[in-house]
Amino acid sequence: MPTIEANPSRTQPHNCPLCDAPLPLDSLDACTKCDWVTSRTKPPQAGAGFRDRVSVALSVIPGLGHIYKGHRLTGALYMLGACFAIFAAIVASTATAGFGILLLPLYWLGVMLQVFFLEDLAVAGKKRS
């Protein structure tokens, strides 16, 4: 006669690999005590929300979108970099019959794309420069 064996994955308690707290059977992918999640769960997609579009619009002044998203030091460096980019574009335009000024929109586009996909620290309440 066949024996009935218990399913060991359902009867044995599972513990969190970080804090060793017992995991509930309905959510074995995440720990409620230490915020551990398995690598199988997909992180939220960046670059799709309202704050991302606002930060791109603010990046008409390079660095302002970074400051809006909570990256203050990076935003200040991009603002300083805009001054150097304007100077470099003017110098390049004198040597190329005005075509060097087209380098400036490339700088602005790069800053806007970078801030669109950047992590939003202002919402999370974290402080990082």
Summary of the structure (lengths in Angstrom):
residues: 129
radius of gyration: 24.8
end to end distance: 68.0
largest distance: 93.2
contacts: 315
relative contact order: 0.13
helix: 50%
strand: 6%
